[in-house]
Amino acid sequence: MSRPAGKEAFLGFSPILAEVKDSEPIEVDFEGVVAFSPSWGAEFLEPLTEKFGNRVVYLNTKNPSVKATLELLKEINSKK
């Protein structure tokens, strides 16, 4: 739920991401997520989006916590 945990998760997942083909979509599935914090999301999703752009697709985003966090991150990034 914290920034360090999000950053660590992204770094831990990076070797798998290095194997992704150029045309392959990156699906982030929030099924089963109970709580999703903006700080963790910023550290994991922002570098993911910077690297893969529009190929990142979010699935199962109806959970109120997930929806609110994604909207907040979008708003913050639009101000950058």
C-alpha positions, 0 to 999 in steps of 0.5 A: 500500500506504500510508495516503497512497496509499489516501487519494489513491486515494479522493480520485481516485475521488471524482468517479466516486462523485459520479455514483453513483445512490442505488439503485446498489450499489458493487462493490469487486472484488478479483480479481487483487489479490496483496497488500492492506494494512490501511493502504491499505484503511482510507483507501479502504474506510472513507470508501467505507463511511461514504458508501454504507453497506450498498450497498458489496459486496466481490467475490472476497475469497478471497485470504488477504491480502484476507480478512485485511485485511477481517477486521482492518478489520471488527474495528478498526471494531467497536471504534470 
